[in-house]
Amino acid sequence: MYYSTEAESNGNGLTIYNKKKTIRELGKYYQKCFDAFGGNVNREYMVFKGKPDKKTFLGFYVLENGKLKKKKTILWEI
């Protein structure tokens, strides 16, 4: 099983697809990229589980000290 995210590449229209065997490896990868290149601390990552042809959306995650944590959803009542 794989965990993956998709990201846009610097506005040039290319989609980058990253996959790792565990969600922990995915978090370490993004922390390494953040330390090297900087970026938005509050960035959300759309995380999927499964192979690229059959993936399931797990939710939105944020990076906290090298770990991807599921973002808490806030439901508003109208």
C-alpha positions in Angstrom: 0.0 0.0 0.0 1.2 3.5 -0.8 0.5 7.0 0.6 0.7 9.8 -1.9 0.1 13.5 -2.5 -0.2 15.6 -5.6 1.2 19.1 -5.9 1.5 21.8 -8.6 5.0 22.7 -9.7 5.7 26.4 -9.3 2.9 27.6 -11.6 4.2 26.0 -14.8 1.2 23.6 -15.0 3.0 20.4 -14.1 1.6 18.1 -11.5 4.1 16.3 -9.2 3.0 13.0 -7.7 4.9 11.8 -4.7 4.4 8.3 -3.2 5.9 6.6 -0.2 5.3 3.3 1.6 4.2 4.9 4.9 2.6 8.2 5.8 5.6 8.8 8.1 8.0 8.6 5.2 5.8 11.1 3.3 5.9 13.5 6.3 9.7 13.2 6.5 10.0 13.9 2.7 7.9 17.1 3.0 9.8 18.2 6.1 13.1 17.7 4.2 11.8 19.8 1.3 10.5 22.5 3.6 13.8 22.8 5.4 15.7 23.0 2.1 13.4 25.3 0.1 11.2 27.0 2.7 7.5 27.5 1.9 4.2 28.1 3.5 4.0 26.7 7.1 0.2 26.4 6.9 0.2 24.4 3.6 -2.4 21.7 3.3 -1.6 18.4 1.6 -4.3 16.2 0.0 -3.3 12.6 1.0 -4.4 9.5 -0.9 -4.0 5.8 0.0 -3.5 3.1 -2.6 -1.8 2.6 -5.9 -1.9 5.5 -8.5 -4.6 3.8 -10.6 -6.8 3.0 -7.5 -6.4 5.6 -4.9 -8.7 6.7 -2.1 -8.8 10.2 -0.7 -7.9 10.2 3.0 -8.3 13.9 3.7 -6.3 17.1 4.2 -3.1 17.0 6.2 -0.8 19.6 7.6 2.9 19.2 8.4 3.9 19.5 12.1 7.5 18.9 13.0 8.1 16.4 10.2 4.8 14.5 10.7 1.7 14.8 8.6 -1.3 15.3 10.9 -4.9 15.2 9.7 -6.5 18.6 9.6 -9.5 19.0 11.8 -12.6 20.0 9.9 -14.8 22.8 11.2 -18.5 22.5 10.3 -20.5 25.7 10.2 -24.2 25.8 10.9 -26.3 28.3 8.9 
